Each structure stands twice: as C-alpha cells, then as structure tokens.
Amino acid sequence: MANHGSVRSPRQGYAPAPLVMKSNKNSSGLIVIGAVIVIVIGGIVALLFSVSGRDRTPPLTLVPLGVASTLLGDGATTLPISDAIIAVPDDTGTFSVNLRGNLQMETAPSIAGGGFTVPRVTASDDLEAYYADNTTFGVLIVAVGPDIGSEVAQVLSFLEPNESVCKDRLRETITTTLGNAVRVSLTGCGVDDLGTKVLLSVQVADPPLVIGIRMQDDGDLTAVQSAALYILETMQF
C-alpha cells in the first residue's frame, strides 16, 4: 500500500473540537483627567480578562490494536504506532478490516438520510488533508445494511466524486473472495491531475450487506487497485 485514500459528509457522528479557554493578564493605570488639573490616581488597577482560543486540531480517532477509540483534541499526543498490519473494527462491531497500524483512523458510523446508521472506517496518513484534497492517501470502508435497501450501484454512486473531479474513469466487474465486485477506477483527479481513486463495491449474502470502498492516492493506478482489493478481501464480519 502506498504511504500517502469519503463519504461526502465525512464528519458525521463527530463533535467539533472543543474550545480551549486561555487566560491572559493585562495591567493598566487608570488616569482621571479633570477640567483644569490632572489628578493621578495612586496605584494601578489590574484588569483581568479571558480570551477564547479556537482549537484548530481536528478530532481524530486512533485505533491501535487492542485499544479503544480515542478522540484527540488540542495538545493531545499519542505514542508511536507500528506500521504493522492490524485488524481494525468499526465502532458498531459490524466488520473489521486489515490496515496499517500507524494510520490515523475514524471508526464511528455515519448517519444516512432517514437516520440510518452506516458502519464506517476511514484511514489515512493525514485525515484532515485526505478530506480536503484528491491526492493524500486514504481509504473509506462502509457497510450498508438491508435496513437502507441499497444496492451496489447506489453505494458506488454515493462514493463516486463529481464528474469534474477526475479526467478519466473505467468501470468493470472483477472477481474477489467476497464475490463479483464492481470497480470504478478514476485517474487525473484534482486540480493538478495527479490524484488516483479506486471504488469497489460488492454485495455480501451473509451477513446481508453492501460493501463500499473508496481509496485515493497520488500513486500508480495498478498499485491503488491492488491495495483496495487487499483491504476488501481482508474484511471479517
């Protein structure tokens, strides 16, 4: 997998980063000016006030093996995580998928129209950049249940970017260990035409789910296709 791959509302289910209150102290002299003479009031009156600082760090959920999801805010730190492959479960327990352990991950579900819960895992070298561009490596995995009634074509339509995002796209059916899947390969993505995206979707009978994967990178199309297929075929339910 390249070391650099959304749901169109990737932040569903996450609260915004909290405000961090920071206190500063200023001192000033109070000077009373009379009409004829200037009287300096002895002493200095300290004025205390608080300034709100906006936390610009996006909430990220890091999921090392055997550790529960953790929301990170301003100033949070984490221990280095191995780049070894680990099994990452989504927060609903619907599926797990093999990913590099050093990726930033979000594992909370998305909420679809009508209030339906869509189990989801998103992973990237840099989630904030992944949500903002078309070249940062990242992958989104969703599992759509029968309560929504979606089909493969609908899931692909949900994951596919607007036509203006990528120059070329190829749609084909491929064989996977989970059954025949539809793959959409997109190249020439983004303002610099350097992005590559691969979408995969397959219907699983047991449990009855439609799986959708969307991966992006700035690498070779064949490498992205292989990485997306690997992730799909490591899914456990």
Secondary structure, 3 states (H helix, E strand, C coil): CCCCCCCCCCCCCCCCCCCEEEEEEEEECCEEECCCCEEECCCCEEEEEEEEECCCCCCEEECCCCCCCEEECCCCCCCCCCCCEEEEECCCCCCEEEEECCCEEECCCEECCCCCEECEEEEECCHHHHHHCCCCCEEEEEEECCCCCCCHHHHHHHHCCCCCCEEEEEEEEEEECCEEEEEEEEEEECCCCCEEEEEEEEEECCCCEEEEEEEEECCCHHHHHHHHHHHHHCCEC
